[in-house]
Amino acid sequence: MSAPHRTLDELRAALPHIEESPKDGGLLRLIVRRPGLGTREVLNEAQLDVTIGLVGDTWRNRRSPRGKDRSPNPDTQVKIMNARAIALVAYSEERWPLAGDQLYLDLDLSDENLPAGTRLALGSAVIEVTTEPHIGCRKFSERFGVDATKFVNSTEGRRLHLRGINAKVVHSGTIRVGDIASKR
């Protein structure tokens, strides 16, 4: 599933399109479950649970480098990426799951629009944006290119959270591709 990588100039040129993402009422474009290390399942429907996050995902098995006991960090249950940003760096929707996020929303993820503590109703579930940072890493760079990592980790990329945001589930429920994420 390799594709050419966009240059930093190509990525920067597309920034206005990403900045036009809806401020509210964003469409859930893709749901991805990570059932095992390096594996992805694209779903049309999923369950979000306050205790385990996305049902069937490996979040609960992932050790947190921060806590004393290295237990999973509840503030990183759900990883969300802007659908326009992933479409830009991935070239094709078949490559979106490689980013490692679970939800891909056509929604402005910036701090200005979705500060930590903001709740989003999605299907019958509710999630809350957390303060945990989500930045481009080595794997992201390998999959989408060094320039893509520089782009999402740039000052502007971090302001807009182009690499994504973390959230936790505060009300369990069912979500489906095509659902609308609404601020509460």
C-alpha positions as CSV (number, residue, x, y, z in Angstrom):
1,M,0.0,0.0,0.0
2,S,2.8,2.5,-0.8
3,A,2.2,5.7,-2.5
4,P,4.3,8.7,-3.5
5,H,4.8,11.3,-0.7
6,R,3.7,14.9,-1.1
7,T,6.3,17.6,-0.8
8,L,6.1,20.3,1.9
9,D,5.1,22.9,-0.7
10,E,2.2,20.7,-1.9
11,L,1.1,20.1,1.6
12,R,1.2,23.8,2.5
13,A,-0.7,24.8,-0.7
14,A,-3.6,22.6,0.5
15,L,-3.8,24.1,4.0
16,P,-6.7,26.5,3.0
17,H,-8.9,23.5,2.1
18,I,-8.2,21.9,5.5
19,E,-8.9,25.2,7.3
20,E,-12.4,25.2,5.7
21,S,-13.3,22.1,7.7
22,P,-16.7,22.5,9.4
23,K,-16.6,24.0,12.9
24,D,-19.5,21.8,14.0
25,G,-21.6,19.1,12.4
26,G,-18.6,17.2,10.9
27,L,-19.1,14.0,9.0
28,L,-17.6,10.7,10.3
29,R,-15.9,9.5,7.2
30,L,-14.1,6.4,8.5
31,I,-13.9,4.1,11.6
32,V,-10.8,2.0,12.0
33,R,-10.3,-0.7,14.7
34,R,-6.8,-1.9,15.6
35,P,-7.4,-5.5,16.7
36,G,-3.7,-6.3,16.9
37,L,-0.2,-4.8,16.5
38,G,0.0,-3.4,13.0
39,T,-3.5,-4.6,11.9
40,R,-6.5,-2.6,11.0
41,E,-10.2,-3.3,10.4
42,V,-12.3,-0.7,8.6
43,L,-15.8,-0.7,10.1
44,N,-19.1,0.8,9.0
45,E,-20.4,0.6,12.6
46,A,-18.7,0.4,16.0
47,Q,-19.3,0.6,19.7
48,L,-17.7,3.1,21.9
49,D,-17.5,2.2,25.6
50,V,-16.5,4.4,28.6
51,T,-14.3,1.7,30.0
52,I,-12.6,0.1,26.9
53,G,-12.9,2.8,24.3
54,L,-13.6,1.4,20.8
55,V,-14.8,-2.1,21.4
56,G,-12.3,-4.6,19.9
57,D,-9.5,-2.1,19.6
58,T,-6.1,-2.7,21.4
59,W,-6.1,0.6,23.3
60,R,-6.5,-1.3,26.6
61,N,-3.4,-3.4,25.8
62,R,-1.2,-0.5,25.0
63,R,1.1,0.6,27.8
64,S,1.4,4.3,28.6
65,P,4.9,5.6,29.1
66,R,3.6,8.2,31.5
67,G,1.9,6.5,34.4
68,K,3.6,4.8,37.3
69,D,2.2,1.5,36.5
70,R,2.3,2.1,32.7
71,S,-1.4,1.3,32.4
72,P,-3.4,2.6,29.4
73,N,-4.1,6.3,29.6
74,P,-7.9,6.8,29.6
75,D,-7.3,10.2,28.0
76,T,-6.1,8.4,24.8
77,Q,-8.9,6.0,24.4
78,V,-9.9,7.4,21.0
79,K,-7.7,9.0,18.4
80,I,-9.3,11.3,15.9
81,M,-7.8,12.8,12.7
82,N,-9.1,15.4,10.4
83,A,-10.4,13.7,7.2
84,R,-9.1,16.4,4.9
85,A,-5.6,16.2,6.4
86,I,-5.4,12.4,6.0
87,A,-6.8,12.6,2.5
88,L,-4.0,15.0,1.7
89,V,-1.1,13.0,3.1
90,A,-2.4,9.5,2.2
91,Y,-3.4,10.1,-1.4
92,S,-6.2,7.4,-1.3
93,E,-8.8,6.5,1.3
94,E,-7.4,2.9,1.3
95,R,-4.3,4.3,3.0
96,W,-6.1,6.3,5.7
97,P,-6.0,3.4,8.3
98,L,-2.2,3.5,8.1
99,A,-2.2,6.7,10.2
100,G,-3.3,4.6,13.2
101,D,-6.3,6.7,14.3
102,Q,-9.7,5.3,14.9
103,L,-12.0,8.1,13.8
104,Y,-11.6,10.3,10.7
105,L,-13.9,13.3,10.9
106,D,-14.4,16.2,8.5
107,L,-14.2,18.7,11.4
108,D,-12.0,21.5,12.5
109,L,-9.9,19.9,15.3
110,S,-8.1,23.1,16.3
111,D,-7.8,24.2,20.0
112,E,-9.8,27.3,19.0
113,N,-12.7,25.2,17.9
114,L,-12.4,22.1,20.1
115,P,-10.5,23.0,23.3
116,A,-9.9,20.2,25.8
117,G,-13.1,19.4,27.6
118,T,-15.3,19.9,24.5
119,R,-17.8,17.1,24.1
120,L,-18.9,15.7,20.8
121,A,-22.1,13.7,20.3
122,L,-21.4,11.1,17.7
123,G,-24.2,8.5,17.0
124,S,-25.5,7.6,20.4
125,A,-22.1,8.1,22.0
126,V,-20.4,11.1,23.5
127,I,-16.7,11.7,23.5
128,E,-14.6,14.4,25.2
129,V,-11.5,16.0,23.8
130,T,-8.5,15.6,26.2
131,T,-5.2,17.5,26.6
132,E,-3.0,14.6,25.6
133,P,-0.9,15.6,22.6
134,H,-1.0,13.6,19.4
135,I,1.9,14.2,17.1
136,G,3.5,12.7,14.0
137,C,6.0,10.0,14.8
138,R,8.5,7.7,13.1
139,K,5.7,5.4,11.8
140,F,3.7,8.3,10.4
141,S,6.9,9.5,8.6
142,E,7.6,6.1,7.2
143,R,4.1,5.7,5.8
144,F,3.4,9.3,4.6
145,G,6.9,10.9,4.3
146,V,9.2,13.2,6.2
147,D,7.5,16.3,4.7
148,A,4.1,15.1,5.9
149,T,5.5,14.7,9.4
150,K,7.1,18.1,9.3
151,F,3.8,19.5,8.1
152,V,1.6,18.1,10.8
153,N,4.2,18.9,13.5
154,S,4.8,22.5,12.3
155,T,3.5,25.4,14.3
156,E,0.4,25.7,12.1
157,G,0.0,21.9,12.0
158,R,0.0,21.7,15.8
159,R,-2.4,24.7,16.1
160,L,-4.9,22.9,13.8
161,H,-4.1,19.5,15.2
162,L,-3.4,18.1,11.7
163,R,-2.0,14.9,13.2
164,G,-5.1,14.6,15.3
165,I,-6.5,14.8,18.8
166,N,-7.1,12.4,21.7
167,A,-10.5,11.9,23.3
168,K,-12.1,9.7,25.9
169,V,-15.6,8.1,25.8
170,V,-17.9,9.7,28.4
171,H,-21.2,8.1,27.2
172,S,-21.2,4.6,25.6
173,G,-23.0,4.2,22.3
174,T,-23.0,3.1,18.7
175,I,-21.3,5.1,16.0
176,R,-21.6,4.7,12.2
177,V,-19.9,6.0,9.2
178,G,-22.0,9.0,8.0
179,D,-22.8,10.1,11.6
180,I,-22.5,13.8,12.3
181,A,-20.3,14.9,15.2
182,S,-22.0,17.8,17.0
183,K,-20.6,19.9,19.8
184,R,-22.5,19.7,23.1
